[in-house]
Amino acid sequence: MPAEVPCPVCRLRHAWEGNPHRPFCSERCRLIDLGTWAGEGYRIPGDPAPHDESDSDDD
Ligand SMILES: [Zn+2]
């Protein structure tokens, strides 16, 4: 394992050894990857979710 690895979330290179949040650079990126922030106030107001209920394939 290399001494430094890129964070899968923010691509920031960080030390692998001694990092409690690895493979992420920080707890923040770990939470982002887990999707935790989706329920922690990160909302897109007025942005409709891309639901494909009426899936019209006009090919
Ligand atoms: Zn990161």
N, CA, C, O and the ligand as a Tripos MOL2 file, in Angstrom:
@<TRIPOS>MOLECULE
protein
  237   235    60     0     0
PROTEIN
NO_CHARGES

@<TRIPOS>ATOM
      1 N           0.8470   -1.2040    0.0000 N.3       1 MET1
      2 CA          0.0000    0.0000    0.0000 C.3       1 MET1
      3 C           0.8800    1.2500    0.0000 C.2       1 MET1
      4 O           1.7730    1.3800    0.8370 O.2       1 MET1
      5 N           0.6310    2.1650   -0.9320 N.am      2 PRO2
      6 CA          1.4440    3.3980   -0.9840 C.3       2 PRO2
      7 C           1.2220    4.2530    0.2490 C.2       2 PRO2
      8 O           0.2120    4.1430    0.9450 O.2       2 PRO2
      9 N           2.2020    5.1050    0.4920 N.am      3 ALA3
     10 CA          2.1280    5.9500    1.6780 C.3       3 ALA3
     11 C           0.9950    6.9610    1.5540 C.2       3 ALA3
     12 O           0.3840    7.3650    2.5430 O.2       3 ALA3
     13 N           0.7340    7.3560    0.3130 N.am      4 GLU4
     14 CA         -0.3530    8.3070    0.0970 C.3       4 GLU4
     15 C          -1.3280    7.7360   -0.9220 C.2       4 GLU4
     16 O          -0.9300    7.1290   -1.9160 O.2       4 GLU4
     17 N          -2.5910    7.9400   -0.6600 N.am      5 VAL5
     18 CA         -3.6210    7.4730   -1.5880 C.3       5 VAL5
     19 C          -4.5890    8.6190   -1.8500 C.2       5 VAL5
     20 O          -4.8150    9.4510   -0.9720 O.2       5 VAL5
     21 N          -5.1640    8.6700   -3.0510 N.am      6 PRO6
     22 CA         -6.1500    9.7130   -3.3420 C.3       6 PRO6
     23 C          -7.4860    9.3790   -2.6970 C.2       6 PRO6
     24 O          -7.9320    8.2320   -2.7240 O.2       6 PRO6
     25 N          -8.1100   10.3780   -2.1260 N.am      7 CYS7
     26 CA         -9.4230   10.2020   -1.5300 C.3       7 CYS7
     27 C         -10.4310    9.8960   -2.6340 C.2       7 CYS7
     28 O         -10.4800   10.6120   -3.6340 O.2       7 CYS7
     29 N         -11.2320    8.8490   -2.4720 N.am      8 PRO8
     30 CA        -12.2110    8.4950   -3.5100 C.3       8 PRO8
     31 C         -13.3010    9.5430   -3.6910 C.2       8 PRO8
     32 O         -14.0140    9.5310   -4.6940 O.2       8 PRO8
     33 N         -13.4330   10.4320   -2.7430 N.am      9 VAL9
     34 CA        -14.4930   11.4440   -2.8180 C.3       9 VAL9
     35 C         -13.9580   12.7350   -3.4130 C.2       9 VAL9
     36 O         -14.4830   13.2190   -4.4160 O.2       9 VAL9
     37 N         -12.9130   13.3030   -2.8040 N.am     10 CYS10
     38 CA        -12.4460   14.6170   -3.2250 C.3      10 CYS10
     39 C         -11.1070   14.5540   -3.9520 C.2      10 CYS10
     40 O         -10.5700   15.5820   -4.3640 O.2      10 CYS10
     41 N         -10.5700   13.3490   -4.1090 N.am     11 ARG11
     42 CA         -9.3290   13.1210   -4.8670 C.3      11 ARG11
     43 C          -8.1060   13.7170   -4.1940 C.2      11 ARG11
     44 O          -7.0140   13.7110   -4.7620 O.2      11 ARG11
     45 N          -8.2820   14.2190   -3.0130 N.am     12 LEU12
     46 CA         -7.1370   14.7720   -2.2960 C.3      12 LEU12
     47 C          -6.2400   13.6360   -1.8280 C.2      12 LEU12
     48 O          -6.7030   12.6480   -1.2580 O.2      12 LEU12
     49 N          -4.9580   13.7970   -2.0780 N.am     13 ARG13
     50 CA         -4.0270   12.7630   -1.6460 C.3      13 ARG13
     51 C          -3.7770   12.9210   -0.1600 C.2      13 ARG13
     52 O          -3.5270   14.0180    0.3400 O.2      13 ARG13
     53 N          -3.8510   11.8050    0.5250 N.am     14 HIS14
     54 CA         -3.6980   11.8510    1.9680 C.3      14 HIS14
     55 C          -2.9240   10.6300    2.4200 C.2      14 HIS14
     56 O          -2.8380    9.6360    1.6980 O.2      14 HIS14
     57 N          -2.3700   10.7040    3.5960 N.am     15 ALA15
     58 CA         -1.6020    9.5930    4.1290 C.3      15 ALA15
     59 C          -2.5220    8.4430    4.5060 C.2      15 ALA15
     60 O          -3.5700    8.6370    5.1230 O.2      15 ALA15
     61 N          -2.1090    7.2490    4.1230 N.am     16 TRP16
     62 CA         -2.9200    6.0660    4.4360 C.3      16 TRP16
     63 C          -2.6810    5.6510    5.8800 C.2      16 TRP16
     64 O          -3.6130    5.3760    6.6360 O.2      16 TRP16
     65 N          -1.4210    5.6170    6.2330 N.am     17 GLU17
     66 CA         -1.0650    5.1610    7.5670 C.3      17 GLU17
     67 C          -1.5850    6.1190    8.6310 C.2      17 GLU17
     68 O          -1.3910    7.3310    8.5450 O.2      17 GLU17
     69 N          -2.2390    5.5620    9.6200 N.am     18 GLY18
     70 CA         -2.6730    6.3650   10.7520 C.3      18 GLY18
     71 C          -3.9210    7.1700   10.4740 C.2      18 GLY18
     72 O          -4.3330    7.9820   11.3020 O.2      18 GLY18
     73 N          -4.5390    6.9530    9.2990 N.am     19 ASN19
     74 CA         -5.7530    7.6970    8.9940 C.3      19 ASN19
     75 C          -6.9810    6.8740    9.3880 C.2      19 ASN19
     76 O          -7.2390    5.8330    8.7850 O.2      19 ASN19
     77 N          -7.7270    7.3170   10.3740 N.am     20 PRO20
     78 CA         -8.8830    6.5420   10.8330 C.3      20 PRO20
     79 C         -10.0360    6.5570    9.8450 C.2      20 PRO20
     80 O         -10.9780    5.7740    9.9630 O.2      20 PRO20
     81 N          -9.9540    7.4600    8.8630 N.am     21 HIS21
     82 CA        -11.0710    7.6040    7.9360 C.3      21 HIS21
     83 C         -10.7760    6.9780    6.5810 C.2      21 HIS21
     84 O         -11.5730    7.0920    5.6490 O.2      21 HIS21
     85 N          -9.6450    6.3260    6.4760 N.am     22 ARG22
     86 CA         -9.2840    5.7440    5.1990 C.3      22 ARG22
     87 C         -10.3360    4.7560    4.7220 C.2      22 ARG22
     88 O         -10.9700    4.1090    5.5550 O.2      22 ARG22
     89 N         -10.5480    4.6110    3.4270 N.am     23 PRO23
     90 CA         -9.7230    5.2060    2.3640 C.3      23 PRO23
     91 C         -10.0330    6.6630    2.0770 C.2      23 PRO23
     92 O          -9.5440    7.2120    1.0890 O.2      23 PRO23
     93 N         -10.8210    7.2910    2.9050 N.am     24 PHE24
     94 CA        -11.1500    8.6980    2.6870 C.3      24 PHE24
     95 C         -10.1690    9.5730    3.4390 C.2      24 PHE24
     96 O          -9.5070    9.1230    4.3750 O.2      24 PHE24
     97 N         -10.0780   10.8500    3.0160 N.am     25 CYS25
     98 CA         -9.1090   11.7450    3.6160 C.3      25 CYS25
     99 C          -9.5990   12.2450    4.9600 C.2      25 CYS25
    100 O          -8.8020   12.6410    5.8100 O.2      25 CYS25
    101 N         -10.9000   12.2280    5.1510 N.am     26 SER26
    102 CA        -11.4510   12.7830    6.3740 C.3      26 SER26
    103 C         -12.8200   12.1680    6.6480 C.2      26 SER26
    104 O         -13.3970   11.4870    5.8000 O.2      26 SER26
    105 N         -13.3170   12.4230    7.8380 N.am     27 GLU27
    106 CA        -14.6380   11.9030    8.1860 C.3      27 GLU27
    107 C         -15.6990   12.4920    7.2700 C.2      27 GLU27
    108 O         -16.6780   11.8310    6.9240 O.2      27 GLU27
    109 N         -15.4880   13.7580    6.8810 N.am     28 ARG28
    110 CA        -16.4600   14.4320    6.0180 C.3      28 ARG28
    111 C         -16.6360   13.6730    4.7120 C.2      28 ARG28
    112 O         -17.7580   13.4290    4.2700 O.2      28 ARG28
    113 N         -15.5240   13.3060    4.1040 N.am     29 CYS29
    114 CA        -15.6050   12.5900    2.8400 C.3      29 CYS29
    115 C         -16.1820   11.1930    3.0440 C.2      29 CYS29
    116 O         -16.8650   10.6640    2.1670 O.2      29 CYS29
    117 N         -15.9100   10.6060    4.1850 N.am     30 ARG30
    118 CA        -16.4700    9.2900    4.4770 C.3      30 ARG30
    119 C         -17.9900    9.3930    4.5580 C.2      30 ARG30
    120 O         -18.7080    8.5400    4.0350 O.2      30 ARG30
    121 N         -18.4660   10.4320    5.2090 N.am     31 LEU31
    122 CA        -19.9010   10.6240    5.3470 C.3      31 LEU31
    123 C         -20.5410   10.9390    4.0080 C.2      31 LEU31
    124 O         -21.6510   10.4940    3.7150 O.2      31 LEU31
    125 N         -19.8360   11.7060    3.2030 N.am     32 ILE32
    126 CA        -20.3430   12.0270    1.8670 C.3      32 ILE32
    127 C         -20.5050   10.7500    1.0650 C.2      32 ILE32
    128 O         -21.5140   10.5480    0.3890 O.2      32 ILE32
    129 N         -19.4980    9.8900    1.1490 N.am     33 ASP33
    130 CA        -19.5490    8.6530    0.3870 C.3      33 ASP33
    131 C         -20.6700    7.7550    0.8770 C.2      33 ASP33
    132 O         -21.2910    7.0470    0.0850 O.2      33 ASP33
    133 N         -20.9250    7.7770    2.1300 N.am     34 LEU34
    134 CA        -21.9900    6.9580    2.6980 C.3      34 LEU34
    135 C         -23.3640    7.5350    2.3920 C.2      34 LEU34
    136 O         -24.3850    6.8720    2.5760 O.2      34 LEU34
    137 N         -23.3760    8.7750    1.9260 N.am     35 GLY35
    138 CA        -24.6490    9.3960    1.6100 C.3      35 GLY35
    139 C         -25.3330    9.9660    2.8280 C.2      35 GLY35
    140 O         -26.5100   10.3220    2.7840 O.2      35 GLY35
    141 N         -24.5990   10.0500    3.9020 N.am     36 THR36
    142 CA        -25.1830   10.5280    5.1470 C.3      36 THR36
    143 C         -25.6680   11.9600    5.0090 C.2      36 THR36
    144 O         -26.7000   12.3350    5.5660 O.2      36 THR36
    145 N         -24.9180   12.7510    4.2660 N.am     37 TRP37
    146 CA        -25.2730   14.1670    4.1720 C.3      37 TRP37
    147 C         -26.5980   14.3700    3.4530 C.2      37 TRP37
    148 O         -27.1850   15.4490    3.5270 O.2      37 TRP37
    149 N         -27.0690   13.3510    2.7630 N.am     38 ALA38
    150 CA        -28.3570   13.4570    2.0850 C.3      38 ALA38
    151 C         -29.4770   13.6610    3.0880 C.2      38 ALA38
    152 O         -30.5150   14.2440    2.7740 O.2      38 ALA38
    153 N         -29.2520   13.1700    4.2990 N.am     39 GLY39
    154 CA        -30.2690   13.3330    5.3230 C.3      39 GLY39
    155 C         -29.8670   14.3350    6.3780 C.2      39 GLY39
    156 O         -30.5300   14.4750    7.4060 O.2      39 GLY39
    157 N         -28.7680   15.0380    6.1140 N.am     40 GLU40
    158 CA        -28.2420   15.9620    7.1060 C.3      40 GLU40
    159 C         -28.3780   17.4010    6.6390 C.2      40 GLU40
    160 O         -27.5830   18.2560    7.0310 O.2      40 GLU40
    161 N         -29.3550   17.6750    5.8230 N.am     41 GLY41
    162 CA        -29.5940   19.0530    5.4280 C.3      41 GLY41
    163 C         -29.2220   19.3540    3.9990 C.2      41 GLY41
    164 O         -29.5230   20.4310    3.4850 O.2      41 GLY41
    165 N         -28.5590   18.3930    3.3450 N.am     42 TYR42
    166 CA        -28.2140   18.6380    1.9470 C.3      42 TYR42
    167 C         -29.4270   18.3360    1.0800 C.2      42 TYR42
    168 O         -29.7450   17.1800    0.8010 O.2      42 TYR42
    169 N         -30.0950   19.4060    0.6620 N.am     43 ARG43
    170 CA        -31.2950   19.2200   -0.1530 C.3      43 ARG43
    171 C         -31.2050   20.1440   -1.3650 C.2      43 ARG43
    172 O         -30.6650   21.2470   -1.2810 O.2      43 ARG43
    173 N         -31.7290   19.6900   -2.4590 N.am     44 ILE44
    174 CA        -31.8200   20.5420   -3.6250 C.3      44 ILE44
    175 C         -33.2520   21.0420   -3.7150 C.2      44 ILE44
    176 O         -34.1370   20.3070   -4.1540 O.2      44 ILE44
    177 N         -33.4930   22.2820   -3.3050 N.am     45 PRO45
    178 CA        -34.8550   22.7970   -3.2490 C.3      45 PRO45
    179 C         -35.4640   22.9530   -4.6300 C.2      45 PRO45
    180 O         -34.8790   23.5710   -5.5200 O.2      45 PRO45
    181 N         -36.6320   22.3910   -4.7890 N.am     46 GLY46
    182 CA        -37.3650   22.5680   -6.0340 C.3      46 GLY46
    183 C         -36.8240   21.7710   -7.1930 C.2      46 GLY46
    184 O         -37.2720   21.9320   -8.3280 O.2      46 GLY46
    185 N         -35.8700   20.9160   -6.9190 N.am     47 ASP47
    186 CA        -35.3050   20.1300   -7.9940 C.3      47 ASP47
    187 C         -35.9580   18.7520   -8.0010 C.2      47 ASP47
    188 O         -35.7370   17.9560   -7.0880 O.2      47 ASP47
    189 N         -36.7440   18.4730   -9.0020 N.am     48 PRO48
    190 CA        -37.4610   17.1970   -9.0380 C.3      48 PRO48
    191 C         -36.5190   16.0250   -9.2280 C.2      48 PRO48
    192 O         -35.5770   16.0800  -10.0190 O.2      48 PRO48
    193 N         -36.7910   14.9750   -8.4950 N.am     49 ALA49
    194 CA        -35.9650   13.7830   -8.6230 C.3      49 ALA49
    195 C         -36.2040   13.1420   -9.9880 C.2      49 ALA49
    196 O         -37.3250   13.1230  -10.4970 O.2      49 ALA49
    197 N         -35.1420   12.6280  -10.5550 N.am     50 PRO50
    198 CA        -35.2540   12.0290  -11.8980 C.3      50 PRO50
    199 C         -35.9690   10.6910  -11.8700 C.2      50 PRO50
    200 O         -35.3750    9.6410  -12.1120 O.2      50 PRO50
    201 N         -37.2450   10.7520  -11.5710 N.am     51 HIS51
    202 CA        -38.0440    9.5230  -11.5790 C.3      51 HIS51
    203 C         -38.4580    9.1740  -13.0100 C.2      51 HIS51
    204 O         -38.9550   10.0190  -13.7540 O.2      51 HIS51
    205 N         -38.2500    7.9640  -13.3580 N.am     52 ASP52
    206 CA        -38.6850    7.5420  -14.6770 C.3      52 ASP52
    207 C         -39.9690    6.7250  -14.5460 C.2      52 ASP52
    208 O         -40.0080    5.5310  -14.8430 O.2      52 ASP52
    209 N         -41.0140    7.4120  -14.0920 N.am     53 GLU53
    210 CA        -42.3020    6.7380  -13.9510 C.3      53 GLU53
    211 C         -42.9250    6.5380  -15.3270 C.2      53 GLU53
    212 O         -43.2890    5.4280  -15.7160 O.2      53 GLU53
    213 N         -43.0350    7.6540  -16.0510 N.am     54 SER54
    214 CA        -43.5710    7.5480  -17.3970 C.3      54 SER54
    215 C         -42.4050    7.3950  -18.3870 C.2      54 SER54
    216 O         -41.9770    8.3400  -19.0490 O.2      54 SER54
    217 N         -41.9430    6.2090  -18.4420 N.am     55 ASP55
    218 CA        -40.7910    5.9230  -19.2890 C.3      55 ASP55
    219 C         -41.2330    5.7320  -20.7290 C.2      55 ASP55
    220 O         -41.7290    4.6740  -21.1170 O.2      55 ASP55
    221 N         -41.0380    6.7830  -21.5070 N.am     56 SER56
    222 CA        -41.4830    6.7130  -22.8950 C.3      56 SER56
    223 C         -40.2920    6.5260  -23.8140 C.2      56 SER56
    224 O         -39.5060    7.4460  -24.0400 O.2      56 SER56
    225 N         -40.1820    5.3690  -24.3170 N.am     57 ASP57
    226 CA        -39.0950    5.0650  -25.2240 C.3      57 ASP57
    227 C         -39.5520    5.2650  -26.6760 C.2      57 ASP57
    228 O         -40.0770    4.3550  -27.3170 O.2      57 ASP57
    229 N         -39.3320    6.4820  -27.1620 N.am     58 ASP58
    230 CA        -39.6600    6.6960  -28.5590 C.3      58 ASP58
    231 C         -38.3910    6.5870  -29.3910 C.2      58 ASP58
    232 O         -37.8030    7.5830  -29.8100 O.2      58 ASP58
    233 N         -38.0080    5.3940  -29.6050 N.am     59 ASP59
    234 CA        -36.8020    5.1570  -30.3730 C.3      59 ASP59
    235 C         -37.1240    4.9750  -31.8500 C.2      59 ASP59
    236 O         -36.2190    4.7640  -32.6580 O.2      59 ASP59
    237 ZN        -11.6200   13.6070    0.7390 Zn       60 ZN60
@<TRIPOS>BOND
     1     1     2 1
     2     2     3 1
     3     3     4 2
     4     3     5 am
     5     5     6 1
     6     6     7 1
     7     7     8 2
     8     7     9 am
     9     9    10 1
    10    10    11 1
    11    11    12 2
    12    11    13 am
    13    13    14 1
    14    14    15 1
    15    15    16 2
    16    15    17 am
    17    17    18 1
    18    18    19 1
    19    19    20 2
    20    19    21 am
    21    21    22 1
    22    22    23 1
    23    23    24 2
    24    23    25 am
    25    25    26 1
    26    26    27 1
    27    27    28 2
    28    27    29 am
    29    29    30 1
    30    30    31 1
    31    31    32 2
    32    31    33 am
    33    33    34 1
    34    34    35 1
    35    35    36 2
    36    35    37 am
    37    37    38 1
    38    38    39 1
    39    39    40 2
    40    39    41 am
    41    41    42 1
    42    42    43 1
    43    43    44 2
    44    43    45 am
    45    45    46 1
    46    46    47 1
    47    47    48 2
    48    47    49 am
    49    49    50 1
    50    50    51 1
    51    51    52 2
    52    51    53 am
    53    53    54 1
    54    54    55 1
    55    55    56 2
    56    55    57 am
    57    57    58 1
    58    58    59 1
    59    59    60 2
    60    59    61 am
    61    61    62 1
    62    62    63 1
    63    63    64 2
    64    63    65 am
    65    65    66 1
    66    66    67 1
    67    67    68 2
    68    67    69 am
    69    69    70 1
    70    70    71 1
    71    71    72 2
    72    71    73 am
    73    73    74 1
    74    74    75 1
    75    75    76 2
    76    75    77 am
    77    77    78 1
    78    78    79 1
    79    79    80 2
    80    79    81 am
    81    81    82 1
    82    82    83 1
    83    83    84 2
    84    83    85 am
    85    85    86 1
    86    86    87 1
    87    87    88 2
    88    87    89 am
    89    89    90 1
    90    90    91 1
    91    91    92 2
    92    91    93 am
    93    93    94 1
    94    94    95 1
    95    95    96 2
    96    95    97 am
    97    97    98 1
    98    98    99 1
    99    99   100 2
   100    99   101 am
   101   101   102 1
   102   102   103 1
   103   103   104 2
   104   103   105 am
   105   105   106 1
   106   106   107 1
   107   107   108 2
   108   107   109 am
   109   109   110 1
   110   110   111 1
   111   111   112 2
   112   111   113 am
   113   113   114 1
   114   114   115 1
   115   115   116 2
   116   115   117 am
   117   117   118 1
   118   118   119 1
   119   119   120 2
   120   119   121 am
   121   121   122 1
   122   122   123 1
   123   123   124 2
   124   123   125 am
   125   125   126 1
   126   126   127 1
   127   127   128 2
   128   127   129 am
   129   129   130 1
   130   130   131 1
   131   131   132 2
   132   131   133 am
   133   133   134 1
   134   134   135 1
   135   135   136 2
   136   135   137 am
   137   137   138 1
   138   138   139 1
   139   139   140 2
   140   139   141 am
   141   141   142 1
   142   142   143 1
   143   143   144 2
   144   143   145 am
   145   145   146 1
   146   146   147 1
   147   147   148 2
   148   147   149 am
   149   149   150 1
   150   150   151 1
   151   151   152 2
   152   151   153 am
   153   153   154 1
   154   154   155 1
   155   155   156 2
   156   155   157 am
   157   157   158 1
   158   158   159 1
   159   159   160 2
   160   159   161 am
   161   161   162 1
   162   162   163 1
   163   163   164 2
   164   163   165 am
   165   165   166 1
   166   166   167 1
   167   167   168 2
   168   167   169 am
   169   169   170 1
   170   170   171 1
   171   171   172 2
   172   171   173 am
   173   173   174 1
   174   174   175 1
   175   175   176 2
   176   175   177 am
   177   177   178 1
   178   178   179 1
   179   179   180 2
   180   179   181 am
   181   181   182 1
   182   182   183 1
   183   183   184 2
   184   183   185 am
   185   185   186 1
   186   186   187 1
   187   187   188 2
   188   187   189 am
   189   189   190 1
   190   190   191 1
   191   191   192 2
   192   191   193 am
   193   193   194 1
   194   194   195 1
   195   195   196 2
   196   195   197 am
   197   197   198 1
   198   198   199 1
   199   199   200 2
   200   199   201 am
   201   201   202 1
   202   202   203 1
   203   203   204 2
   204   203   205 am
   205   205   206 1
   206   206   207 1
   207   207   208 2
   208   207   209 am
   209   209   210 1
   210   210   211 1
   211   211   212 2
   212   211   213 am
   213   213   214 1
   214   214   215 1
   215   215   216 2
   216   215   217 am
   217   217   218 1
   218   218   219 1
   219   219   220 2
   220   219   221 am
   221   221   222 1
   222   222   223 1
   223   223   224 2
   224   223   225 am
   225   225   226 1
   226   226   227 1
   227   227   228 2
   228   227   229 am
   229   229   230 1
   230   230   231 1
   231   231   232 2
   232   231   233 am
   233   233   234 1
   234   234   235 1
   235   235   236 2
@<TRIPOS>SUBSTRUCTURE
     1 MET1         2 RESIDUE 1 A MET
     2 PRO2         6 RESIDUE 1 A PRO
     3 ALA3        10 RESIDUE 1 A ALA
     4 GLU4        14 RESIDUE 1 A GLU
     5 VAL5        18 RESIDUE 1 A VAL
     6 PRO6        22 RESIDUE 1 A PRO
     7 CYS7        26 RESIDUE 1 A CYS
     8 PRO8        30 RESIDUE 1 A PRO
     9 VAL9        34 RESIDUE 1 A VAL
    10 CYS10       38 RESIDUE 1 A CYS
    11 ARG11       42 RESIDUE 1 A ARG
    12 LEU12       46 RESIDUE 1 A LEU
    13 ARG13       50 RESIDUE 1 A ARG
    14 HIS14       54 RESIDUE 1 A HIS
    15 ALA15       58 RESIDUE 1 A ALA
    16 TRP16       62 RESIDUE 1 A TRP
    17 GLU17       66 RESIDUE 1 A GLU
    18 GLY18       70 RESIDUE 1 A GLY
    19 ASN19       74 RESIDUE 1 A ASN
    20 PRO20       78 RESIDUE 1 A PRO
    21 HIS21       82 RESIDUE 1 A HIS
    22 ARG22       86 RESIDUE 1 A ARG
    23 PRO23       90 RESIDUE 1 A PRO
    24 PHE24       94 RESIDUE 1 A PHE
    25 CYS25       98 RESIDUE 1 A CYS
    26 SER26      102 RESIDUE 1 A SER
    27 GLU27      106 RESIDUE 1 A GLU
    28 ARG28      110 RESIDUE 1 A ARG
    29 CYS29      114 RESIDUE 1 A CYS
    30 ARG30      118 RESIDUE 1 A ARG
    31 LEU31      122 RESIDUE 1 A LEU
    32 ILE32      126 RESIDUE 1 A ILE
    33 ASP33      130 RESIDUE 1 A ASP
    34 LEU34      134 RESIDUE 1 A LEU
    35 GLY35      138 RESIDUE 1 A GLY
    36 THR36      142 RESIDUE 1 A THR
    37 TRP37      146 RESIDUE 1 A TRP
    38 ALA38      150 RESIDUE 1 A ALA
    39 GLY39      154 RESIDUE 1 A GLY
    40 GLU40      158 RESIDUE 1 A GLU
    41 GLY41      162 RESIDUE 1 A GLY
    42 TYR42      166 RESIDUE 1 A TYR
    43 ARG43      170 RESIDUE 1 A ARG
    44 ILE44      174 RESIDUE 1 A ILE
    45 PRO45      178 RESIDUE 1 A PRO
    46 GLY46      182 RESIDUE 1 A GLY
    47 ASP47      186 RESIDUE 1 A ASP
    48 PRO48      190 RESIDUE 1 A PRO
    49 ALA49      194 RESIDUE 1 A ALA
    50 PRO50      198 RESIDUE 1 A PRO
    51 HIS51      202 RESIDUE 1 A HIS
    52 ASP52      206 RESIDUE 1 A ASP
    53 GLU53      210 RESIDUE 1 A GLU
    54 SER54      214 RESIDUE 1 A SER
    55 ASP55      218 RESIDUE 1 A ASP
    56 SER56      222 RESIDUE 1 A SER
    57 ASP57      226 RESIDUE 1 A ASP
    58 ASP58      230 RESIDUE 1 A ASP
    59 ASP59      234 RESIDUE 1 A ASP
    60 ZN60       237 GROUP 0 **** ****
